[in-house]
Amino acid sequence: MLTNAALFVFGAIQHAGTPIASFHEPRIIPAAIVESICALSLVLGAGAMLTRQRRAWVIAVLGNVVALSGVVLGIVALALGAGPRTATNDLYHRAMLVLIGIALLSLFLRRRNAGLQRS
């Protein structure tokens, strides 16, 4: 989740209009805002898991759902022509989706295994 949060921050910085080394994306402020919210959600979820808060699993799942919603919103917006589309941005979206999938799968497997150990 923290790796994905870093990827969201990377995208947010670029979409705010700041290139990072040779990486640059078109300035899209709404995308920067959504990516920042997604990054924050993932950091909160990961933090909850790392500190073993009572509702950590729920917070982590919700963080990933927020991130998933943000990525889907971005993909749909670009498909509808709401912003300039680049090959690297499409790649970022795919990578974010894969990392969200891995995180959710890990969370659900962890929960299932915890339930089996209690039986």
C-alpha positions in Angstrom: 0.0 0.0 0.0 2.9 2.4 0.7 4.4 1.6 -2.6 1.1 2.5 -4.3 0.8 5.6 -2.2 4.2 6.7 -3.4 3.1 6.1 -7.0 0.0 8.3 -6.4 2.2 11.0 -4.9 4.5 10.8 -7.9 1.5 11.2 -10.2 0.1 14.1 -8.1 3.3 16.0 -8.3 3.5 15.6 -12.0 -0.1 16.5 -12.6 0.4 19.6 -10.4 2.8 20.7 -13.1 6.1 19.7 -11.6 8.2 17.3 -13.7 10.4 14.8 -11.8 13.7 14.2 -13.6 12.7 13.1 -17.1 9.2 12.2 -16.1 6.4 14.7 -16.8 2.7 14.6 -17.4 0.3 17.3 -18.5 -0.9 19.7 -15.8 -4.3 18.4 -14.6 -5.1 19.8 -11.3 -8.2 17.7 -10.6 -6.1 14.6 -11.2 -3.5 15.9 -8.8 -6.2 16.4 -6.1 -7.7 12.9 -6.6 -4.2 11.3 -6.6 -3.4 13.2 -3.3 -6.6 11.9 -1.7 -5.8 8.4 -2.9 -2.3 8.6 -1.5 -3.5 9.8 1.8 -6.1 7.0 2.0 -3.5 4.4 1.3 -1.1 5.8 3.9 -3.8 5.9 6.5 -4.7 2.3 5.7 -1.1 1.1 5.8 -0.5 3.1 9.0 -3.5 1.4 10.6 -2.2 -2.0 9.6 1.3 -1.3 10.9 0.1 0.1 14.2 -2.4 -2.8 14.5 -5.3 -0.5 15.3 -8.5 -2.3 16.2 -10.2 -1.5 12.9 -7.0 -1.7 10.8 -8.4 -4.2 8.3 -11.5 -2.1 7.6 -9.4 1.1 7.3 -7.0 -0.6 4.9 -9.7 -2.0 2.7 -11.4 1.4 2.6 -8.2 3.1 1.7 -7.8 0.7 -1.2 -11.4 1.3 -2.3 -10.8 5.0 -2.3 -7.7 4.5 -4.4 -9.6 2.1 -6.8 -12.4 4.7 -7.2 -9.8 7.4 -8.0 -8.1 5.2 -10.6 -11.4 4.2 -12.2 -12.5 7.9 -12.2 -9.3 8.8 -14.0 -9.6 6.1 -16.6 -13.2 6.9 -17.3 -12.4 10.7 -17.5 -9.6 10.1 -19.9 -11.7 7.7 -22.0 -14.3 10.4 -22.3 -11.7 12.9 -23.5 -11.7 15.0 -20.3 -8.0 15.5 -20.4 -4.8 14.8 -22.4 -3.9 11.1 -22.5 -0.3 9.8 -22.5 1.1 6.3 -22.7 2.9 6.8 -19.3 -0.3 7.9 -17.6 -2.0 4.8 -18.9 0.9 2.7 -17.6 0.6 4.5 -14.1 -3.1 3.6 -14.0 -2.4 -0.1 -14.8 0.3 -0.2 -12.2 -1.9 1.4 -9.6 -4.7 -1.1 -10.4 -2.3 -4.1 -10.0 -1.0 -2.8 -6.7 -4.6 -2.2 -5.4 -5.4 -5.8 -6.5 -2.4 -7.2 -4.7 -3.2 -5.2 -1.5 -6.9 -6.2 -1.5 -6.0 -9.9 -2.2 -3.4 -9.8 0.7 -5.9 -8.2 3.0 -8.7 -10.7 2.3 -6.3 -13.7 2.5 -4.9 -12.4 5.8 -8.4 -12.0 7.2 -9.4 -15.5 6.0 -6.3 -17.1 7.4 -6.8 -15.3 10.7 -10.3 -16.7 10.9 -9.0 -20.2 10.1 -6.4 -20.0 12.9 -9.1 -19.0 15.4 -11.2 -22.1 14.6 
